Amino acid sequence: MTATSPAVLLLDAAQVAALMPVADAIPVMSDMFAALAREQIHLPLRQIVRPPEALGAKGLLGMMPAFIAGDGSLPVYGAKVGTFFPGNSTLGKDPHQGCVVLMSGETGELLAIMNAAEITGIRTAAVTGLATRLLARHDATRLALIGAGHQAHWHLAALAAARGLTHVRVASRSRASAQAFVDAEQPNYRFTLEAADSVEAAVRDADIVVTVTNASEPVLHSGWLAPGTHVNLVGSSTPRQREADTELMARAQLFVDRRESTINESGDYLAAAAEGRIGPEDLLAELGELVIGRHPGRGNAEAVTLFKSLGMGAQDVALAAALYQRAQGSAIGVRAAI
C-alpha cells in the first residue's frame, strides 16, 4: 500500500501577502544569500522561452529552478514557472504571472503551489531593501523611486523598512501616473511622498535611488547623481534592457545578486562591457558575500554604490519555503490532495 502524500498547499496572491509582509521577507532573503555564499544552494541559470516574433507571442516564459540544502530546516526543491508580459501594465495587470512550486528535498513530494506574481514582488523588493541596508550610507533618508508600476508598491514598503526615510520623490513616464501612485500610497506612511516632473528632478538630491521600470534604454544618468548615492537597478532583467547609462556603470562600485547571472543576463552590465568600460573584475561582490562579511561593502561615504538586481530562482524558492512554514497551523491557504 502506497503511503499517502501530504496535502498540497495552495496560496493565492492575497494569502501570500497576508503571510509575508515585505519587511518580514528581508531577513528571509538575507538567510538565502548567506546560504548561497556558503554554497548550500544549487542554482542553474534561468531558462527563457522567447518565441519568434513571427508567431505573435506577446510575452515570454521563464523557468527558474533551485535546490536549497537547508541549514536547520528541511531541504527543498522548487521552481518559479512564470511569464513576463510587459503589455499587462496597460491592462492594470502585473507583467509577471505564473506560479512557484515547492517540493520536498527528502521525498520529492509536491508541497505547495503559490502565486508567483506576489512572491516575485515581495522577494524582489526585499532584496532591494537588504542591499540598501548593506550599501547605503547610514544617514541616507531621501529616496528617489523611478517607476510607478506594480513593483513600486512593494519597493516603497521595503525601503521604508530598510531605512528611516524622510522624503520620497516618485518619477514615472508621466507626472500623472507618479501623482496617482503618491496619492494612493501617502496614507500608508508618515514621511512625505512627492511626484517629480522628471527622473532627473527626482534623483538630484536623493541618497537612495531605485529604478523599477521596463526601460530598454537608460533612464538614469551618472551626471544627475551626487557623491555618496546608493542605486538599486531592479527593472531591467534581460540582455535587451538597461536602465543606467554606461558612465554610471563605470563610475559606481558594483555589487550584484550573482556574478554568473550578471555577465550573462544584465543589459546594464553587457552594454557597458561591450564599450570596454567595465568587466567581470569590476563586480566587487555578490550580496551574500556582504551578508556573511566576506566583503566590506561600500568603500567610503563619497562613493556611488550600485546594486544590480536580476532575480534568481533561489529567492522564489526560499520565500516559498518560508511561506510554507508560516502556513502550517494557520487557516490561511487551501489544502488539496493532488
N, C-alpha and C positions, 0 to 999 in steps of 0.2 A: 504494500500500500504506500502510495506516494504521500509524503508529508505535505501539509497544507502550506502554501506560500502566504507571506504576510499580505494583508490588505494594502492596496496601493493608495497613497495619499495624493489627493488632487487639490491643488491650490490655484484659485483664480487671482487676478491682479489685486483686488481689494483685500483678499486674505493674506497675500504676501506682504502687502503694505501694513496690515494690522499686526502681523507677527514681527516685522523687522523695520522699524523706523530707520531712516538713513543714518542718524547718529550712532545707532547700535551696530550698524554694519561696518563702521570704520575699524573697530578692533578685530572684527572677523577678517577683514581684508589684511590687516596688519599681520595676523597669525598666518594667513595664507601666503603672504610674501615671505615671511620668515621661513616657512616650510619649503618654499621654492628655492630660496637661497641656500638652504641646508640639503637640497637635492632629495627632498621627501615627496616630490611631485613629478609625475611623468606627464609631459605636456607637448604633444605634437603640434606643429603649426596648423592653423585653421585651414580648412578646405573651402574654397569659394566656387560655387557653381554659377557661372555667368553665361547664360545662353547668348548665342549670336543675336545682334540687333535685328537681323532679318526675320527672326522668329517672333518679334513683337513683345518680348518679355519686358515688363515694367520694373522689375527688381532683380535681386539676386538671392541665392540661398547660401548660407554659411553653416558649416558644421565644425564645432569646437569641442573636442573631447579632452578628457583629463582623467588621470588616476591620482588620488591623494592617499598616501600610505597611512596617514593617521598617526598622531602623536598624542597618546592619551585618549584617542577616540577611534571609532571603527573606521577601517579603510573603506573608500568608496570609489566606484567608477561613476562617471557621468558625462553628459554632453549637452551642449546647447545646440538645438537644431532650429535655426531662425532665418527669417527673411529680412531684407532691407529694401523697403520701397520708399524712396525719397519723396515721391508724389503724395504720400499719405498725409503729409503736413497740411496740404491744401484741403484735405477732406476732414480735418480735425482728428486724424488718427495718428498714433505713434508710428514712425517709419520702421521701427523694429517690432517684428511679430515672431511668434513661434513658441517653443516650449523648452524647458530644461528637464531632462530625465536623470534620475538618480538611481543607481544600482548598488547593491551590497558588494563590497570588495572581498567578502568571505564566501558568499554563495552565488553571487551574480544575479540574485533575485531583484526584480524591479521593486523599488521602494516608493518612488514618487514621480509625479508629472506636475510641473509647475509652470505658471505663466512666465514666458521669457521676457516680455517687454518690461514688466515691473522689476524683475530681477536685474535685467540689464541696466535700467535706470538707476536703481539703488546701488548696485555694486560699482558702477562707473563713477557715480558721484562720491561714493565712499572712498574710492581710491584717490580721487582728486583731493578730498578732504585730508586723507592720510599724507599725500605728497606735500600738501600745503603746510601741515603741521611739521613735517620734517625739513622743509626747504625755505619757507617764507621767513622773513625777519620776524623776531619775536614781537616787535611793535607794529607789525602790519595789521591795519584795521580797515583800509579802504579798498573795496572790491570793484572791479570792472567786469561785468558779466556780458559777454558778447554772444548774442543769440538768445531768442526768447521762445524757443520751441519746447518740446517735451522734456529734453534734458535739463533745461534751465531751472525748472521747479525743483528737481532733486538736487541740483548743484547748489542752489541757494541754501537749501537746508543743510547740505554737507559743509559748506563754507562757514555758515553760521555756527555750526558745531565745532569746527576746527579752529576758528579764530574769533576773538571778541570784536566783531565788525561794528563800525560806527556809521558807515555810509556805503551805499551800493549804487553804482550807475549802470544802467542797462542800455545796451545798443542792439538794434536789430536791423533787418532790411528796411524797415520803415519806422519812423518815430511813433506812429500809431500802434504798431504791434508791441513796441517797447513799453509804451504807456499802458496798454492793456495788461501786460504782464505785471507792471508795477502796481496797477490798481487792484489786481487780483491777489497779489502777494503781500502788499503792505500791511493788511490787518493781522498777518501772522507774525510780524516782527516789530521790535521796539526801535531798531535803527531805521534811518531814512533810506528809502529807495527812490531813485530819480531816473527818469527816462532821458537819455542823451541823444543829441541830434546826429551824432556820428560815432564811429568806433574811435576815431582819434580823440574826440571830446571825452569819451568815456574813460580812456586809459591814460590821459595826460598826467594826472596826479594820483594814479592808483598804485597801491602797494602790491596787490594781487590781481592778476588777470586770468580769467577763464574763458576760453573760446569753445562754444558748443554749437557750431554751425555745420552746414552741409557744403561749405565753400570748396570749389575746385581751384581757385586762385587765391593768393594771400589777401587776408582781410586785416592782418596785424603787421605793422611795420616797426622795425627796430627804432627808428628815429623818434617815435612817439613815446618811448618808454624811458622813464627816469632810472638812474642807477639804483640798484637795490630791489628792483621789482622782481616778483616771482610770477612766472607764467605757467599756466596749465593748458596745453594744447590737447583738446579732447575730441572735437568733432570729426576730424579727418582720420579715417581708418583704412584707407586703401592707397595703393601707389598713385592713383589718379587724382587724389585730393590733397590739398595743402591749405593751411590757414595762416602760416607765418612766412614772411619773406626770408630770402637767403641771408641777408645781413643779420637778422635776429638769430637764426640758427648758428651762424658763425660767431656771433658776439656772446651768446649765452653759455653758461655752464650747463651741459646737457645731462639729464637723467631720464631713465626710461623704465617701463614696466618689465621689458625683456629685450635684451640686445638682439637676439635672433629674429624676433618679430619686427623690430625697428628697421633693421637693414634689409629686410625682405618686403615689408608691407607699408612702411610710412612714407607717404608722399612728401611730407615736410623734410624728412631726412634725405630721401633719394634725390630730390630736386637740388638741394644744397650740395650733396655729394657729387652729383653729375657736373656741377660747376666747379668742382675741385676745392670747395671751401671747407668741407668737413669730411671726416672719415670715421671708421669704427673706433679708432683710438680716442675720439672726442666724446664718446658716450661714457661718461665718467663712472656711472654706477647704475645698477638696477635698484628699484625701490626696496627690494628685500635686503640688499646689502646695506642700505641705510637703516632698515629696521633692526638688523642684528648687530649693527655697529661696525661692520666691515669697512665702511666708508664714512667720513665725517659729514658729507653733505656740502652745504653752502661754504664757499671759500672765505668770503668776507662780506661785510654789510653792504658794500657798494656793488657787488656782483649781481648781474642779472641771471637768475636761475630759471631753467625751463624743464618742465616735466612733460614728456611726450607720452600720452596715454593711447594705447591701441586696443586694449582689452584682450583677455585670454580666457579660454575655456575653464581654467582652474578657478577664476574668480566666480563664474557662474556655479560651478560645482561646489565650491566651498560655501557659497551663500545658500545654495540649495540644501547642503548637509546641515547647516546651522538652522535653517528654517524647519527641516525635518525634525531635528531635536526639539526645537521650541514647540512644535505642534503636538508632540507626544503629551498625552494627558490633558490636552485642551480640546475645546469643542470646535476649533477653527479648522476648516477644510472638510473634504468629503473622503471617506474611506471606501474603496471599492475593490472587489475581487475581480481580477482580470485573468 
